[in-house]
Amino acid sequence: MFKNIFINKNSQPRAGWKIAIVFIFFILFTFIAQIVAGGVYIAIQALYYPDSLKTASDLSKSFNLNSPLGFIATLLQCASMILSIVIFWRKFDKKPLRDIGLINLKDGFKDLIIGLILGAVTLAIVFFILLVTGNIKLIDPLNRPNFNISALTGLILFIFVGINEEMFARGYCFTVLKQSTNKFIALIVSSIIFAAMHSLNSGISFLSYINLFLFALLAMYMTIKSGNLWLSIGLHITWNYFEGNVFGFLVSGNEANGIYNVRNTADNIINGGQFGPEGGLIVTLVLILSFLFIWKFYKGKMIYD
C-alpha cells in the first residue's frame, strides 16, 4: 500500500513525485547559485561602491529585474530550471529532449518565428485597446521611444524565461503527467501548475490566475498542434518582452524598463491593476481570440503524443 503512493501500476514513479523532485532540485540549484552570485555582487559593491548599499531598501533595489544583480539572479534561476529538467529527463527517464517537445531548432525555426510574431501582435493589441479606452496613459508620446540597455538585457532575460517555463510546464510536466493519465487531464493539471507558479507575484488576483491558466492552455494547445515547444516558446518570449520592455507594463507584477512607459488611469479589472494587464479582462479577450486564430489558421503536425 505504501509503495503505491510513490509507484504507479506501470511500476514507474508517480508523475506528481517526479515533478516535485525536479522542482525541489530547481529550488536548491537556484538557491546555491544566487547565494554565490549575490555574495560576490555585494562584496564588490561594498568594496568599490560602499555608498550604494547603505540601507535595506538599497539592498532590495539591487534585486530588481532592472538591476545587474536582478538580471543575473533571474538568469541563474532559469538556468537552474533547465538544468534540473535536463538531468532528470536524460538521466532518470533516459529519453531524448525531443520527447518533451524540444526538437532541433532548425526543424522548429518556422514555428518559433510564428510564435514570436503572435506574442508581439497580441501584446500590441492589448496595449492599443487599453490606450484607446482610457484605461492606461502614456508617459511620453509614441514618437518619443526611450531606447535603453534594458531593451537588450530584457530580451536576453525573457528568452531564457520563455525557454525554461515552456520546458517545465508544457514540456516536462505535461509529458510525465500523460505517462499515467490521459492527455486532457495532463493538459489541465500542467496548466494549473503553471498558474500556481506565479502565486508569490505582486498584485496577483483571481482573474490573474484565470488568465495565467488560459495562457497555459493556449501554449499547451500550440505545443500539441505544432508537435514541439518552439511555437509556444516564441509566444512566451515576445509576450513578456513586449509587455515589459516595449510597452512598459508590469509583467505578472514585476517591473520592467520599457521603451515606452505607461501608468494605469485607475487600477481596475480591465487593465489588471498592480499585476499588469495579465490581471485584466482585455488579456482574457485576447487569449480567447488567440485560441481561435491558432485553431483556424495554424496548420500543425499534431505529432506530440
VEXMIDO-251044 format. One record per residue: x, y, z of N, C-alpha, C, CB in turn; residue in one letter. Coordinates in steps of 0.001 Angstrom, whole numbers, padded with zeros to 6 digits, always signed. Glycine has a CB too. Layout:
BEGIN
XYZXYZXYZXYZA ...
This chain:
BEGIN
+000830-001202+000000+000000+000000+000000+000866+001255+000000-000939+000004+001213M +001862+001286+000888+002752+002447+000991+003504+002665-000313+003746+002266+002151F +003893+001552-000939+004634+001629-002203+003793+002285-003281+005074+000233-002659K +002464+002047-003253+001580+002591-004278+001496+004113-004251+000206+002013-004118N +001881+004704-003122+001889+006166-003027+002940+006747-003969+002160+006620-001572I +004022+006009-004155+005151+006506-004939+005236+005887-006340+006435+006241-004195F +004708+004663-006491+004857+003921-007744+003483+003663-008353+005609+002585-007510I +003350+003893-009671+002064+003646-010328+001945+002192-010767+001891+004575-011535N +000845+001853-011439+000587+000467-011828+001564-000029-012891-000834+000329-012339K +002267+000890-013544+003277+000516-014536+004675+000419-013942+003282+001515-015668N +004733+000395-012597+005998+000300-011857+006919+001496-012132+006720-000999-012220S +006321+002632-012392+007065+003873-012597+006776+004841-011451+006699+004516-013961Q +007731+005739-011129+007443+006766-010121+006255+007605-010562+008680+007669-009880P +005371+007928-009628+004201+008710-009979+004599+010102-010464+003258+008815-008785R +003800+010631-011408+004134+011902-012056+004286+013039-011057+003072+012262-013072A +003407+013067-010053+003465+014142-009063+004791+014194-008329+002352+013985-008069G +005320+013022-007984+006611+012961-007288+007748+013385-008212+006868+011542-006753W +007673+012981-009471+008724+013355-010421+008766+014874-010600+008497+012661-011785K +007589+015472-010723+007527+016929-010879+008028+017619-009611+006081+017383-011202I +007605+017099-008449+008020+017703-007179+009531+017626-006988+007314+017017-006011A +010135+016496-007345+011586+016334-007179+012347+017282-008094+012003+014882-007464I +011890+017401-009339+012534+018347-010260+012430+019761-009702+011888+018275-011672V +011267+020107-009157+011080+021457-008622+011952+021684-007385+009601+021694-008276F +012104+020659-006553+012963+020784-005370+014414+021002-005772+012845+019535-004484I +014870+020242-006752+016251+020424-007221+016428+021791-007883+016637+019304-008212F +015402+022261-008577+015443+023604-009162+015619+024656-008062+014153+023885-009977F +014846+024543-006982+014963+025481-005858+016355+025411-005242+013895+025182-004787I +016868+024193-005093+018188+024005-004489+019279+024610-005367+018464+022511-004256L +019269+024288-006653+020270+024845-007579+020189+026368-007618+020073+024272-008999F +018950+026897-007648+018760+028350-007695+019305+029003-006432+017269+028696-007872T +018996+028412-005288+019428+028970-004003+020957+029048-003936+018883+028117-002831F +021608+027959-004298+023075+027933-004243+023676+028946-005215+023600+026520-004561I +023182+028950-006455+023730+029844-007479+023505+031303-007117+023103+029545-008838A +022307+031630-006604+022010+033027-006290+022731+033492-005030+020511+033218-006126Q +022934+032604-004084+023696+032972-002884+025130+033316-003267+023677+031821-001840I +025716+032487-004123+027098+032743-004560+027175+034046-005349+027628+031569-005421V +026269+034211-006326+026282+035423-007153+025994+036659-006320+025260+035310-008286A +025021+036553-005412+024683+037687-004558+025816+038066-003626+023451+037380-003755G +026486+037053-003075+027622+037317-002189+028754+038036-002898+028134+036026-001604G +029053+037575-004124+030116+038209-004916+029724+039642-005258+030396+037401-006214V +028464+039843-005660+027998+041177-006040+028058+042145-004859+026569+041104-006584Y +027545+041718-003711+027530+042588-002525+028949+042894-002063+026731+041931-001380I +029841+041900-002156+031239+042130-001766+031887+043176-002670+032040+040813-001821A +031620+043090-003974+032170+044062-004920+031603+045453-004658+031873+043633-006367I +030287+045509-004420+029651+046794-004141+030201+047412-002863+028137+046625-004031Q +030353+046575-001817+030855+047074-000536+032298+047561-000646+030755+045984+000529A +033058+046910-001522+034470+047264-001662+034674+048503-002518+035238+046108-002256L +033951+048595-003620+034197+049677-004580+033121+050772-004559+034294+049102-005972Y +031895+050409-004124+030809+051399-004090+030086+051316-002743+029805+051168-005269Y +030763+051616-001649+030189+051418-000307+028917+052228-000050+031214+051776+000734P +028741+053343-000739+027557+054171-000504+026295+053609-001168+027810+055577-001008D +026463+052601-002021+025309+052088-002775+024446+051113-001974+025788+051405-004034S +024942+050636-000837+024194+049654-000039+024077+050107+001411+024874+048274-000106L +023680+051360+001617+023604+051894+002974+022405+051377+003752+023557+053390+002928K +021303+051126+003066+020070+050721+003742+019541+049413+003175+019008+051814+003616T +018567+048843+003908+017916+047620+003432+017179+047876+002131+016946+047076+004488A +016674+049113+001965+015990+049474+000729+016944+049437-000461+015363+050861+000857S +018183+049897-000242+019188+049850-001313+019467+048408-001720+020496+050539-000864D +019555+047521-000710+019801+046107-000995+018632+045491-001748+020056+045335+000303L +017412+045858-001337+016222+045326-002008+016174+045762-003464+014950+045778-001285S +016527+047018-003738+016520+047524-005115+017536+046807-005993+016802+049019-005126K +018604+046316-005376+019645+045644-006160+019164+044312-006716+020888+045426-005309S +018023+043799-006194+017460+042543-006689+016354+042782-007711+016920+041717-005529F +016061+044057-008024+015058+044386-009029+015467+043833-010390+014852+045908-009109N +014471+043454-011201+014757+042891-012522+015607+043823-013387+013460+042578-013239L +015499+045138-013139+016224+046111-013952+017657+046323-013489+015498+047423-013941N +018023+045715-012356+019375+045884-011822+020281+044766-012329+019354+045902-010274S +021602+044974-012311+022522+043910-012740+022351+042625-011939+023955+044387-012621P +022198+042747-010609+022049+041552-009778+020723+040851-010058+022146+041919-008294L +019645+041639-010236+018348+041042-010557+018386+040305-011873+017270+042105-010597G +019083+040879-012840+019243+040249-014153+019987+038925-014024+019992+041188-015119F +021119+038942-013305+021931+037731-013125+021157+036680-012333+023259+038067-012409I +020467+037120-011278+019718+036183-010433+018623+035475-011221+019106+036917-009239A +017942+036225-012091+016875+035619-012892+017445+034652-013921+016049+036704-013593T +018567+035023-014536+019211+034110-015485+019632+032820-014793+020431+034781-016139L +020170+032938-013588+020582+031752-012832+019378+030885-012475+021331+032162-011557L +018263+031532-012160+017036+030793-011865+016576+030007-013084+015927+031748-011401Q +016599+030649-014247+016206+029967-015488+017153+028816-015802+016178+030959-016664C +018459+029064-015652+019449+028025-015926+019271+026844-014983+020868+028590-015803A +018906+027115-013733+018702+026050-012745+017524+025165-013126+018477+026647-011353S +016448+025788-013625+015289+025007-014047+015632+024151-015257+014104+025928-014366M +016290+024743-016242+016666+023997-017450+017584+022833-017087+017361+024929-018477I +018564+023088-016220+019489+022037-015786+018760+020913-015068+020565+022618-014875L +017824+021260-014193+017068+020242-013447+016270+019352-014393+016122+020909-012431S +015624+019961-015386+014827+019197-016344+015714+018272-017165+014046+020138-017269I +016820+018809-017664+017723+018012-018499+018272+016831-017722+018874+018874-019027V +018725+017057-016481+019293+015986-015660+018274+014871-015439+019772+016542-014308I +017057+015234-015006+016083+014204-014651+015484+013527-015873+014979+014802-013814F +015324+014260-016959+014755+013629-018148+015770+012724-018834+014258+014690-019126W +017004+013216-018967+018032+012445-019682+018591+011310-018838+019165+013359-020116R +018792+011546-017551+019465+010552-016704+018507+009568-016035+020267+011255-015644K +017288+010021-015709+016373+009132-014992+015302+008544-015924+015704+009890-013839F +014719+009363-016782+013791+008812-017764+014533+008211-018949+012826+009890-018245D +015794+008640-019103+016673+008109-020160+016055+008273-021553+016974+006624-019899K +015530+009472-021800+014916+009770-023084+015483+011074-023638+013382+009856-022949K +015440+011258-024950+015954+012493-025550+015012+013665-025290+016158+012310-027060P +015553+014881-025365+014765+016076-025090+013650+016274-026111+015663+017295-025069L +013795+015705-027293+012729+015856-028290+011434+015192-027822+013168+015258-029635R +011538+014252-026870+010336+013587-026356+009515+014484-025448+010717+012333-025608D +010099+015599-024995+009301+016591-024262+009021+017806-025157+010036+017032-022959I +009253+017650-026454+008905+018693-027403+010031+019608-027822+007847+019498-026844G +011226+019434-027237+012347+020314-027576+013119+019704-028740+013284+020534-026344L +012551+019876-029931+013198+019344-031128+014329+020279-031570+012164+019158-032272I +015099+019850-032537+016172+020671-033077+015619+022011-033550+016885+019944-034230N +016316+023107-033203+015844+024439-033567+015712+024598-035078+016786+025499-033016L +016573+023935-035834+016491+024012-037291+015139+023519-037776+017616+023196-037940K +014633+022467-037144+013336+021911-037539+012171+022734-036993+013218+020469-037058D +012401+023423-035870+011318+024188-035246+011402+025684-035481+011305+023932-033783G +012324+026119-036371+012565+027552-036549+011321+028288-037061+013726+027768-037517F +010622+027690-038012+009421+028327-038550+008380+028529-037454+008832+027487-039693K +008187+027522-036609+007238+027641-035506+007679+028723-034515+007085+026292-034787D +008981+028804-034257+009497+029834-033356+009152+031226-033895+011032+029687-033178L +009372+031465-035175+009090+032766-035774+007602+033098-035681+009549+032791-037240I +006749+032116-035972+005299+032333-035881+004915+032700-034448+004520+031067-036344I +005481+031976-033479+005199+032267-032077+005662+033652-031671+005851+031238-031195G +006858+034046-032123+007387+035376-031807+006477+036472-032356+008806+035537-032374L +006009+036292-033579+005115+037284-034195+003796+037347-033441+004863+036947-035683I +003252+036180-033088+001967+036133-032386+002050+036819-031026+001510+034683-032212L +003136+036577-030292+003290+037215-028986+003375+038724-029095+004520+036686-028289G +004117+039216-030085+004257+040664-030286+002927+041297-030683+005317+040957-031359A +002216+040660-031614+000949+041212-032103-000105+041230-031000+000439+040402-033302V -000203+040137-030235-001235+040078-029186-001013+041152-028126-001249+038691-028525T +000248+041392-027733+000506+042425-026722+000303+043822-027286+001926+042291-026174L +000586+043999-028587+000303+045288-029214-001204+045560-029210+000854+045322-030658A -002000+044523-029455-003457+044663-029419-003914+045047-028013-004145+043351-029870I -003363+044364-026993-003693+044684-025598-003360+046148-025299-002927+043746-024622V -002174+046573-025711-001717+047944-025462-002664+048965-026077-000306+048143-026017F -002995+048803-027353-003809+049804-028038-005252+049810-027553-003775+049564-029529F -005795+048652-027186-007151+048632-026625-007180+049385-025300-007644+047175-026427I -006217+049109-024434-006171+049797-023140-005940+051294-023317-005070+049201-022257L -005158+051655-024329-004857+053070-024559-006081+053823-025075-003700+053212-025553L -006744+053275-026090-007879+053997-026696-009104+054012-025785-008250+053363-028039V -009189+053033-024862-010315+053019-023921-010039+053860-022685-010633+051593-023505T -008846+054443-022597-008516+055327-021486-008161+054620-020199-009642+056230-021233G -007867+053313-020270-007513+052571-019059-006033+052701-018704-007865+051109-019230N -005223+053142-019663-003821+053457-019400-003492+054791-020042-002880+052340-019933I -002401+055390-019606-001947+056657-020170-000462+056576-020439-002267+057837-019226K -000042+057012-021634+001375+057035-021979+002063+058182-021253+001567+057166-023504L +003230+057897-020672+004011+058948-020030+004625+059863-021083+005111+058341-019135I +005160+059284-022145+005718+060036-023270+004994+059617-024547+007259+059799-023401D +004933+060476-025556+004215+060129-026801+004882+058993-027566+004116+061350-027705P +004112+058377-028458+004602+057233-029233+005797+057580-030116+003491+056684-030092L +005923+058842-030518+007041+059241-031382+008305+059584-030598+006637+060430-032227N +008283+059294-029300+009471+059545-028465+009824+058311-027632+009232+060759-027536R +010164+057215-028304+010562+055996-027558+011874+056212-026820+010697+054787-028517P +011991+055552-025679+013202+055669-024860+014004+054377-024957+012845+055982-023374N +014897+054319-025950+015728+053125-026112+016838+053141-025065+016326+053050-027550F +016992+052021-024349+017998+051928-023291+018538+050507-023237+017405+052342-021916N +019508+050285-022353+020166+048977-022263+019175+047877-021888+021305+049023-021238I +018083+048253-021206+017092+047254-020811+016397+046624-022004+016064+047876-019901S +016386+047334-023134+015797+046756-024346+016561+045516-024775+015779+047786-025485A +017873+045500-024506+018703+044338-024842+018705+043311-023716+020137+044778-025146L +018953+043766-022486+019007+042825-021354+017650+042159-021127+019456+043552-020069T +016574+042926-021361+015235+042354-021206+014969+041264-022223+014182+043436-021331G +015446+041463-023450+015277+040441-024483+016016+039168-024109+015770+040957-025839L +017266+039320-023658+018047+038151-023226+017333+037430-022081+019475+038578-022785I +016871+038222-021116+016208+037665-019945+014960+036886-020325+015850+038769-018972L +014126+037470-021172+012851+036828-021488+013005+035676-022472+011887+037846-022049F +014111+035625-023200+014406+034423-023992+014593+033235-023050+015680+034631-024877I +015372+033448-021992+015611+032372-021027+014345+032039-020235+016739+032764-020066F +013576+033064-019868+012321+032817-019142+011369+031992-020002+011651+034154-018731V +011238+032372-021268+010345+031641-022167+010753+030196-022336+010303+032310-023513G +012047+029960-022515+012536+028586-022706+012341+027765-021443+014022+028587-023108I +012721+028308-020291+012681+027491-019068+011251+027198-018620+013437+028194-017941N +010340+028169-018735+008963+027929-018299+008232+026993-019256+008204+029251-018182E +008515+027104-020546+007881+026191-021504+008437+024771-021363+008088+026698-022944E +009749+024655-021149+010330+023329-020933+009728+022653-019711+011845+023431-020776M +009480+023436-018661+008948+022843-017429+007458+022541-017546+009194+023777-016245F +006647+023576-017840+005194+023406-017794+004660+022623-018987+004517+024757-017732A +005007+023046-020211+004484+022395-021405+005296+021181-021806+004440+023370-022545R +006572+021152-021431+007426+020032-021785+007414+018947-020731+008829+020503-022007G +008092+019189-019625+008286+018148-018619+006986+017768-017905+009308+018605-017601Y +006287+018763-017330+005087+018447-016550+004043+017720-017388+004485+019722-015970C +003736+018244-018568+002725+017625-019415+003123+016209-019816+002491+018472-020658F +004392+016023-020155+004835+014713-020633+004786+013658-019534+006245+014810-021189T +005260+013985-018342+005249+012981-017272+003835+012731-016772+006144+013426-016108V +002982+013737-016819+001600+013546-016382+000847+012615-017327+000880+014894-016289L +001076+012763-018634+000327+011912-019563+000912+010502-019672+000294+012556-020939K +002012+010238-018952+002509+008866-018866+001567+008002-018036+003920+008841-018263Q +000819+008656-017124-000038+007883-016226-001505+008313-016257+000479+007995-014825S -001829+009288-017121-003225+009701-017236-003484+010118-018675-003558+010864-016247T -004708+010526-018984-004995+010914-020368-004520+012335-020653-006495+010797-020655N -004453+012664-021934-003878+013938-022368-004661+015132-021832-003828+013997-023887K -005992+015003-021746-006816+016125-021296-006511+016476-019842-008307+015795-021459F -006441+015462-018980-006132+015716-017572-004722+016282-017431-006274+014422-016742I -003785+015738-018198-002411+016242-018158-002356+017707-018570-001507+015406-019068A -003144+018077-019571-003203+019461-020040-003719+020384-018942-004095+019570-021285L -004796+019983-018276-005406+020808-017228-004469+020943-016032-006751+020205-016780I -003907+019822-015585-003064+019850-014381-001778+020644-014632-002720+018411-013930V -001147+020456-015790+000076+021203-016089-000210+022698-016179+000702+020706-017400S -001395+023068-016645-001776+024483-016727-002039+025060-015344-003017+024655-017611S -002609+024255-014458-002808+024694-013075-001459+024910-012391-003651+023658-012288I -000526+024001-012641+000819+024139-012072+001466+025442-012540+001704+022931-012464I +001336+025744-013828+001916+026978-014369+001321+028203-013682+001687+027061-015887F +000002+028240-013535-000645+029376-012880-000200+029485-011417-002179+029242-012964A -000107+028350-010738+000282+028343-009322+001713+028818-009108+000121+026951-008746A +002570+028649-010110+003958+029079-010002+004085+030591-009818+004727+028648-011230M +003023+031342-010133+003057+032800-010033+002383+033311-008755+002387+033416-011249H +002113+032402-007826+001338+032762-006638+002005+033821-005764+001086+031538-005816S +003322+033899-005764+004026+034865-004923+004256+036202-005626+005353+034289-004484L +003798+036328-006862+003988+037578-007604+003119+038694-007034+003668+037372-009089N +003646+039899-007072+002941+041060-006535+001657+041332-007313+003846+042292-006566S +000593+041644-006585-000655+042080-007201-001520+040987-007787-000356+043034-008249G -001192+039722-007531-001953+038629-008144-003383+038600-007612-001264+037278-007883I -004318+038253-008488-005734+038230-008150-006379+036972-008738-006444+039509-008669S -007660+036805-008474-008368+035645-009017-008355+035668-010547-009818+035609-008498F -008593+036857-011136-008580+036962-012590-007174+036727-013149-009099+038336-013027L -006143+037105-012382-004763+036816-012800-004564+035317-012962-003748+037380-011777S -005059+034546-011981-004952+033083-012069-005701+032554-013299-005508+032424-010782Y -006880+033101-013555-007666+032670-014715-006893+032921-016002-009024+033400-014757I -006311+034116-016125-005568+034450-017347-004286+033638-017484-005234+035932-017365N -003603+033400-016377-002408+032554-016418-002774+031131-016849-001709+032535-015038L -003900+030654-016351-004386+029331-016732-004746+029302-018218-005607+028937-015876F -005410+030357-018703-005764+030430-020122-004514+030526-020997-006683+031633-020382L -003525+031303-020548-002270+031390-021299-001617+030015-021382-001305+032409-020641F -001626+029287-020260-001034+027951-020234-001783+027006-021169-001035+027393-018804A -003108+027095-021183-003895+026260-022098-003575+026600-023551-005403+026438-021833L -003452+027902-023849-003111+028322-025209-001746+027784-025612-003132+029854-025322L -000752+027945-024728+000601+027465-025027+000615+025946-025180+001583+027895-023921A -000187+025244-024360-000248+023793-024457-000933+023364-025743-000974+023206-023253M -001979+024068-026137-002662+023788-027401-001718+023999-028581-003907+024679-027552Y -000931+025071-028526+000051+025358-029570+001122+024273-029632+000701+026725-029330M +001529+023791-028461+002549+022738-028395+002038+021431-028992+002989+022512-026943T +000823+021056-028626+000237+019822-029146+000014+019926-030656-001094+019514-028429I -000480+021084-031103-000808+021233-032520+000436+021323-033396-001665+022463-032725K +001508+021935-032869+002740+022074-033660+003628+020845-033579+003520+023285-033199S +003468+020064-032510+004320+018893-032329+005646+019213-031678+004564+018239-033641G +005813+020442-031162+007066+020824-030489+006831+022038-029600+008182+021125-031525N +007886+022422-028866+007773+023535-027920+008068+024901-028537+008704+023307-026768L +008635+024951-029731+009153+026227-030238+008062+027249-030514+009940+025993-031498W +006890+026820-030913+005790+027747-031158+005406+028468-029860+004569+026998-031745L +005239+027706-028780+004866+028317-027501+006030+029093-026883+004383+027242-026525S +007264+028652-027105+008426+029400-026624+008461+030784-027275+009739+028626-026921I +008227+030823-028590+008204+032105-029282+007139+033030-028733+007983+031895-030756G +005931+032499-028546+004835+033281-027964+005228+033832-026603+003567+032426-027839L +005791+032988-025763+006125+033357-024391+007190+034455-024346+006607+032131-023620H +008191+034355-025220+009286+035331-025237+008766+036724-025567+010361+034916-026253I +008070+036860-026694+007653+038200-027105+006455+038703-026307+007321+038208-028583T +005636+037803-025784+004549+038227-024882+005157+038987-023705+003712+036993-024374W +006126+038387-023012+006758+039039-021864+007563+040270-022266+007658+038057-021142N +008316+040138-023373+009208+041225-023780+008422+042462-024194+010108+040773-024927Y +007393+042296-025011+006613+043447-025445+005784+044014-024295+005702+043062-026611F +005339+043142-023417+004589+043604-022255+005457+044505-021375+004068+042406-021443E +006678+044059-021081+007527+044807-020158+008478+045776-020812+008302+043872-019347G +009349+045284-021688+010447+046105-022203+010098+046933-023429+011597+045234-022529N +008933+046724-024002+008480+047594-025085+007421+048564-024574+007925+046761-026257V +006320+048035-024028+005210+048904-023637+005268+049376-022187+003921+048191-023863F +006154+048808-021379+006345+049307-020020+005307+048865-019011+006372+050764-020045G +004550+047809-019321+003604+047260-018355+004347+046495-017257+002586+046337-019060F +003643+046223-016170+004106+045232-015211+003982+043854-015847+003299+045312-013880L +004980+043006-015675+004948+041648-016225+004649+040688-015081+006305+041279-016938V +003408+040266-014980+002983+039407-013868+003399+039998-012529+003570+037998-014023S +003205+041314-012384+003518+042004-011135+004935+042511-011024+003253+041111-010007G +005804+042194-011994+007206+042606-011948+007452+043821-012832+008115+041455-012379N +008200+044783-012308+008512+045989-013063+009576+045713-014121+008979+047098-012123E +009480+046435-015237+010477+046353-016297+010617+047730-016932+010087+045279-017363A +011824+048071-017373+012044+049333-018075+011606+049194-019519+013524+049761-017997N +010607+049966-019916+010093+049862-021268+010616+050942-022195+008612+049909-021244G +010588+050655-023493+010866+051681-024493+009813+052784-024369+010876+051073-025936I +008592+052366-024052+007531+053292-023664+007194+053019-022200+006259+053135-024587Y +006583+053986-021555+006161+053797-020174+004706+054207-020027+007053+054603-019209N +003941+053390-019341+002519+053663-019154+002181+053632-017669+001655+052642-019930V +001062+054220-017350+000519+054082-015999-000981+053858-016113+000836+055342-015119R -001544+053147-015171-002982+052938-015155-003674+054232-014752-003363+051788-014195N -004736+054598-015464-005508+055771-015044-006214+055480-013725-006537+056174-016133T -006539+054205-013506-007065+053710-012232-006923+052195-012264-008575+054153-011995A -006535+051608-011151-006411+050149-011106-007801+049519-011171-005660+049692-009819D -008025+048674-012170-009348+048078-012315-009262+046711-012971-010257+048991-013126N -010401+046090-013164-010481+044736-013715-010190+044727-015215-011864+044135-013447I -010161+045887-015832-009867+045972-017260-008362+045942-017515-010475+047245-017853I -007604+046792-016787-006154+046880-017023-005315+045979-016118-005706+048296-016841N -005963+045318-015155-005251+044349-014330-004600+044883-013081-004237+043715-015126G -004682+046204-012858-004146+046770-011629-002660+046533-011453-004874+046210-010461G -002282+046156-010240-000872+046026-009886-000241+044699-010328-000719+046175-008402Q -000993+043865-011010-000415+042659-011599-000020+042900-013051-001403+041490-011507F -000514+044008-013605-000308+044270-015018-001477+043748-015831+000995+043640-015496G -001433+043919-017153-002575+043542-017999-002975+042079-017910-002266+043863-019413P -002055+041207-017494-002404+039784-017347-003438+039560-016258-001160+038964-017041E -003691+040590-015444-004735+040500-014432-006031+041143-014861-004271+041126-013166G -006158+041481-016177-007328+042201-016650-008111+041485-017728-006921+043516-017151G -009313+041998-017986-010228+041354-018923-009805+041502-020378-011603+041915-018749L -009008+042524-020716-008562+042671-022098-007673+041489-022487-007804+044008-022290I -006799+041075-021588-005961+039907-021860-006816+038644-021979-004905+039732-020752V -007849+038538-021152-008765+037396-021261-009331+037316-022676-009915+037510-020224T -009807+038455-023182-010375+038519-024525-009337+038159-025590-010936+039916-024793L -008134+038714-025472-007085+038480-026465-006649+037012-026462-005875+039396-026192V -006593+036388-025305-006231+034975-025228-007278+034099-025921-006069+034546-023761L -008546+034425-025727-009615+033667-026387-009517+033828-027904-011006+034131-025884I -009251+035060-028365-009091+035304-029798-007867+034574-030352-008973+036806-030071L -006829+034457-029534-005621+033737-029961-005901+032256-030149-004493+033929-028943S -006716+031683-029254-007145+030290-029431-007823+030116-030786-008105+029862-028292F -008747+031009-031093-009494+030922-032343-008569+031081-033547-010595+031985-032381L -007585+031968-033425-006640+032180-034521-005825+030915-034785-005703+033359-034203F -005270+030317-033727-004465+029100-033892-005316+027958-034436-003824+028688-032552I -006528+027837-033933-007436+026775-034392-007780+026930-035867-008720+026776-033560W -007995+028170-036307-008470+028419-037672-007329+028448-038682-009232+029732-037727K -006203+029068-038333-005195+029382-039351-003885+028589-039252-004878+030824-039278F -003575+028066-038053-002300+027358-037944-002466+025885-038326-001737+027479-036514Y -001683+025450-039282-001721+024049-039715-000506+023326-039168-001771+023939-041266K -000688+022592-038079+000441+021944-037417+000580+020483-037783+000305+022070-035933G +001495+019836-037067+001822+018438-037354+001049+017472-036466+003310+018206-037184K +000667+017927-035267-000062+017092-034318+000640+015745-034057-001473+016848-034834M +001971+015810-033785+002708+014568-033550+003243+014463-032136+003847+014453-034523I +002903+015433-031283+003420+015460-029907+002505+014642-029030+003540+016915-029368Y +002763+013322-028941+001838+012415-028245+002320+011984-026878+001600+011200-029075D 
